[in-house]
Amino acid sequence: MAALRGVPRAGRQLLSDASHCKPCLTSLQRCVSTDSTASPASTAKSAPVIPDIESDSGLAAPIVTRGDVRMVDPRKRASRRNYELPHERYRYHPPKYYRGPLHPVIPPKSSEPIARDFVPGPFNLPRLKQTYHSTINADIMTLMYLHKPPGTPDRPERIRLREWDDSSPYMENRPKRGPRGHEILFPMENNITWRNIPEIRAVHVATYTAKAKKNPDHLIVGRSVLQTITGVRPEITTTRSSVSHWGIIKGDRSGVKCTMRGNQAYEFIDKVVNLVFPKIKEWQGVKGTTGDGAGNISWGFDPQEMMYFPEVEANYSLYPSKMVPGCRIVLETTAKSDRHARILCSAIGIPFYGKLVD
């Protein structure tokens, strides 16, 4: 320091400026033409090394324990609040009823927390359900459109309940009788509009094994097969009545059943239409006479056709081949007649053959 004080003031300024200078980057010291003429050895030494893998990793982050998290008591936080939350009458209340898409006030979707029927989700969107809402929905409404010019009188409603005659005074105030030949009054088929387009409501799968009385392992195999192909835990069914010449006693465990609704039903039908039906040899389709008159279509699979399900086919060796049962499938729809249900099934990809009975 003493020697530096002896230097003139201008020299000390130059020395201090030189001590604060920093070396420039390699890319700024020379231009591209200079690098091209330089030797490869010097270029390799001066080029920066870029690692292929980052040295930092997310696994090196510190582990947060419960003691490190700051817990806040909601009651204390509410007591420190200087203002109250708005009362119930100032909050938004969704409408109670859905009055159609043209109404000015439409309730929110069930996936929104403010909805009255809030359901968490949807967590997945089945392909068949997306196809139904984007294509099949509009196609069915277009195919079933029935033009009615203004001023056309309505058709007289068909009388389905029979009235009593006046032959006895006890028949004066009796309720009307049902249709002749039927104990059940089936729903009436209305024209398809945007309000009642048929769709899938549920899918019921059931099996019946008569050998389960002697060997209960048939129920275990049938239950495992149904749970594998549906993803729903099935329940065991019992017989309703006794049949002596068949050796059936009321209350015996004889079958397995399960029900799928919502996205599970759409995924199951999509799997059956695109993966199972094409593998069945010389399969004509579903009989045109099937149906219960209320919009429900049913068909069945033989025991040898159960292996065509991808879940069973992948692990077919796990199931005893002689104990795998067949199953019957009931497709429950929102249609009011078998004709409308068949239109929905045909649009989905389920073919029908033979005489069609409405």
KAKALIN-V41387 format. One record per pair of residues at least 6 apart in sequence whose C-alpha atoms are under 6 Angstrom apart, sorted by the first residue. I is the first residue (numbers start at 1). J is the second residue. D is the distance in Angstrom with one decimal. If there is no record, write none. Layout:
i = <I:I>
j = <J:J>
d = <D:D>
//
This chain:
i = <94:95:108:110:110:110:111:111:111:111:126:160:161:161:161:161:162:162:163:187:189:189:198:198:199:199:200:201:201:202:202:202:202:203:203:203:203:203:203:204:204:204:205:205:205:205:206:206:206:206:207:207:207:208:208:209:209:212:212:218:222:227:234:234:235:235:236:236:237:237:237:238:238:238:238:239:239:239:240:241:242:242:242:276:276:285:285:285:286:287:287:288:288:288:288:288:289:289:291:291:293:293:294:294:295:295:295:295:295:295:296:296:296:297:297:298:298:298:299:299:300:300:300:301:301:302:303:303:303:307:335:338:339>
j = <107:107:115:117:118:119:118:119:120:121:267:179:176:177:178:179:176:177:176:336:336:337:334:335:333:334:333:332:333:260:261:265:332:259:260:265:330:331:332:259:329:330:257:258:328:329:256:257:327:328:255:256:327:254:255:254:255:218:254:323:325:233:257:258:256:257:255:256:253:255:256:251:252:253:254:250:251:252:250:250:248:249:250:308:309:351:352:353:352:352:353:352:353:354:355:356:356:357:297:338:337:338:336:337:333:335:336:337:338:341:331:332:333:330:331:329:330:331:328:329:327:328:329:326:327:326:324:325:326:313:341:358:358>
d = <5.5:5.5:5.6:5.4:4.5:5.6:5.7:5.4:5.7:5.6:6.0:5.8:5.7:5.5:5.0:5.7:5.5:5.0:5.0:5.9:5.5:5.8:5.1:4.9:5.6:5.6:4.5:5.6:5.0:5.6:4.6:5.9:5.1:5.8:5.2:5.6:5.8:4.8:5.9:4.5:5.7:5.1:5.7:5.5:5.8:4.7:5.6:4.0:5.5:5.5:5.4:5.3:4.6:6.0:4.3:5.6:5.7:5.3:5.8:5.8:6.0:5.5:5.4:4.6:5.6:5.6:5.7:4.4:5.9:5.0:5.5:5.2:5.2:4.4:5.5:5.3:5.2:5.6:5.5:4.6:5.3:4.3:4.7:5.5:5.9:5.1:5.1:6.0:4.7:5.6:5.4:5.5:5.5:5.5:5.4:4.4:5.6:5.2:4.7:5.8:5.5:5.5:5.1:4.9:5.9:4.8:5.1:4.5:4.5:5.1:5.6:4.7:5.9:5.8:5.1:5.5:4.2:5.9:5.9:5.5:5.7:4.1:5.8:5.4:5.4:4.6:6.0:5.0:4.1:5.1:5.6:5.6:5.5>
//
